[in-house]
Amino acid sequence: MPPYIRVMAHRTPAQLANRRRVERVIRAAAPALDLLLFAGHQLSRVAGRNELDPEPARRPTGTGAVRTPLGGGTRREDA
């Protein structure tokens, strides 16, 4: 047997029953969760209509372009 294939432990009957219960709950809740996702998607589309367009990226103004720090203020090189 190659070293990358591992033997897995068998599940007990209690573990299998627990797994079936959890999967049954997920199957029962799936339509409600789908509806919740759909409603959230529609709400985000409606709420996002009033957003401003993102600012375009800055382009360098030439060879000696001045970069500003993340805080937005200007930094003086001669000080």
C-alpha positions in Angstrom: 0.0 0.0 0.0 1.5 3.4 -0.9 2.4 5.7 2.0 0.0 8.5 1.0 -3.1 6.3 1.4 -4.3 6.2 5.0 -6.7 3.8 6.5 -9.6 5.6 8.1 -11.5 4.4 11.2 -15.0 3.1 10.8 -17.8 5.2 12.2 -19.8 3.8 15.1 -23.6 3.4 14.7 -24.1 6.4 17.0 -21.9 8.6 14.8 -23.8 7.5 11.7 -27.1 8.3 13.4 -25.8 11.7 14.5 -24.6 12.4 10.9 -28.0 11.5 9.5 -29.8 13.8 12.0 -27.5 16.7 11.1 -27.9 16.2 7.4 -31.7 16.0 7.8 -31.7 19.3 9.7 -29.6 20.9 7.0 -31.9 19.6 4.3 -34.9 20.9 6.1 -33.4 24.4 6.7 -32.0 24.7 3.1 -35.0 26.4 1.5 -35.2 29.0 4.3 -31.4 29.6 4.0 -31.8 30.0 0.2 -34.6 32.5 0.7 -32.4 34.4 3.3 -29.5 34.6 0.8 -31.8 35.7 -2.0 -33.3 38.5 0.2 -29.9 39.6 1.3 -28.7 39.8 -2.3 -31.7 41.8 -3.4 -31.3 44.2 -0.4 -27.7 44.7 -1.2 -28.5 45.6 -4.8 -31.1 48.1 -3.8 -29.0 49.6 -1.0 -25.9 49.8 -3.3 -27.6 52.0 -6.0 -26.8 55.2 -4.1 -23.1 54.5 -3.7 -20.5 56.7 -5.3 -18.3 55.3 -7.9 -14.8 54.4 -6.7 -12.1 57.0 -7.2 -9.9 56.3 -10.1 -6.3 55.2 -9.4 -3.7 58.0 -9.2 -1.4 58.2 -12.1 2.2 59.5 -11.7 2.6 63.1 -12.9 6.0 62.6 -14.3 9.5 61.4 -13.2 9.5 63.2 -9.9 6.0 62.2 -8.7 5.4 62.9 -5.0 3.9 60.1 -3.0 1.8 60.9 0.0 1.7 58.8 3.2 -1.3 56.7 4.0 -2.6 59.3 6.4 -3.2 61.7 3.5 -1.0 64.5 4.6 2.0 65.7 2.6 5.5 65.0 3.8 8.2 67.6 3.2 11.6 66.1 2.2 13.6 69.3 3.1 12.4 69.5 6.7 
